[in-house]
């Protein structure tokens, strides 16, 4: 009966190759990275800025924001910093519970 071979070192063909610049992404050169992100919608950027201002105006810190919306601390940090947009249910909840929503988000 043959016993299975045990590999003591991983096969180099199975390992992921490292990138010269880890910020370029998988197989993407700098020119392709610029092309991929050139079409940011100005409406999205404006919404992220206003949402960030709303979070900063409504909550004393990020932990309170995370508890209020029932999201992770990292999500609250992303909202404060204007990196990510909230899902629809979070926007609806903000409309219902944050008194300065109309002032900041709609300019009223």
C-alpha positions as CSV (number, residue, x, y, z in Angstrom):
1,X,0.0,0.0,0.0
2,X,1.3,3.4,-0.9
3,X,1.4,6.1,1.7
4,X,0.4,9.6,0.6
5,X,3.3,12.1,0.1
6,X,3.4,14.9,2.6
7,X,4.7,18.1,1.2
8,X,7.0,19.9,3.6
9,X,7.2,23.1,1.5
10,X,4.3,24.6,-0.5
11,X,4.5,24.4,-4.3
12,X,5.7,27.8,-5.5
13,X,3.2,27.6,-8.4
14,X,0.3,27.7,-6.0
15,X,1.4,30.8,-4.1
16,X,0.1,34.2,-5.0
17,X,2.7,36.4,-6.5
18,X,3.4,39.6,-4.7
19,X,3.1,42.9,-6.5
20,X,5.8,45.4,-6.9
21,X,3.4,48.0,-5.5
22,X,0.6,46.6,-3.4
23,X,-1.6,49.7,-4.0
24,X,-1.9,49.0,-7.7
25,X,-4.2,46.1,-7.2
26,X,-4.2,42.7,-8.9
27,X,-2.7,43.0,-12.3
28,X,-3.5,46.6,-12.7
29,X,-0.9,49.1,-13.8
30,X,-1.1,52.8,-12.7
31,X,-2.7,53.9,-15.9
32,X,-5.5,51.3,-15.7
33,X,-6.1,52.3,-12.1
34,X,-6.6,55.9,-13.1
35,X,-9.0,54.9,-15.9
36,X,-11.0,52.7,-13.5
37,X,-11.7,55.6,-11.1
38,X,-12.0,58.6,-13.4
39,X,-15.8,58.6,-13.5
40,X,-16.8,59.3,-10.0
41,X,-20.2,60.7,-9.9
42,X,-20.3,64.3,-8.5
43,X,-23.6,63.5,-6.9
44,X,-22.1,60.6,-4.9
45,X,-19.2,62.8,-3.8
46,X,-21.6,65.5,-2.7
47,X,-23.8,63.1,-0.9
48,X,-20.8,61.6,1.0
49,X,-19.7,65.0,2.0
50,X,-23.1,66.0,3.3
51,X,-23.7,62.6,5.0
52,X,-20.3,63.1,6.8
53,X,-21.3,66.6,7.9
54,X,-24.6,65.2,9.2
55,X,-22.9,62.5,11.2
56,X,-20.4,65.0,12.7
57,X,-23.2,67.5,13.6
58,X,-25.5,64.8,15.1
59,X,-23.2,62.7,17.2
60,X,-20.5,63.5,19.7
61,X,-18.4,60.5,18.6
62,X,-18.3,57.6,16.3
63,X,-19.3,55.0,18.9
64,X,-22.6,56.9,19.5
65,X,-23.3,56.9,15.8
66,X,-22.6,53.2,15.5
67,X,-25.0,52.4,18.4
68,X,-27.7,54.7,17.1
69,X,-27.7,53.1,13.6
70,X,-26.8,49.5,14.8
71,X,-23.7,49.4,12.6
72,X,-20.1,48.5,13.3
73,X,-17.7,51.0,14.6
74,X,-15.8,50.8,11.3
75,X,-18.9,51.7,9.3
76,X,-19.5,54.7,11.6
77,X,-15.8,55.7,11.0
78,X,-16.3,55.4,7.2
79,X,-19.4,57.6,7.4
80,X,-17.6,60.2,9.5
81,X,-14.7,60.3,7.1
82,X,-17.0,60.3,4.0
83,X,-15.6,57.1,2.6
84,X,-18.8,55.0,2.2
85,X,-22.5,55.8,1.7
86,X,-25.2,54.3,4.0
87,X,-27.8,51.8,2.8
88,X,-31.4,53.0,2.3
89,X,-32.7,51.8,5.6
90,X,-30.0,53.9,7.4
91,X,-31.0,57.0,5.4
92,X,-34.7,56.4,6.3
93,X,-33.8,56.0,9.9
94,X,-31.8,59.2,9.8
95,X,-34.7,61.1,8.3
96,X,-36.9,59.9,11.1
97,X,-34.5,60.4,14.0
98,X,-32.0,63.2,13.2
99,X,-33.5,66.7,13.6
100,X,-30.9,68.4,11.4
101,X,-31.3,66.0,8.4
102,X,-33.3,68.4,6.2
103,X,-31.0,71.3,7.1
104,X,-27.8,69.5,6.1
105,X,-28.8,67.0,3.5
106,X,-31.4,69.1,1.6
107,X,-30.2,72.5,2.5
108,X,-33.5,73.6,4.0
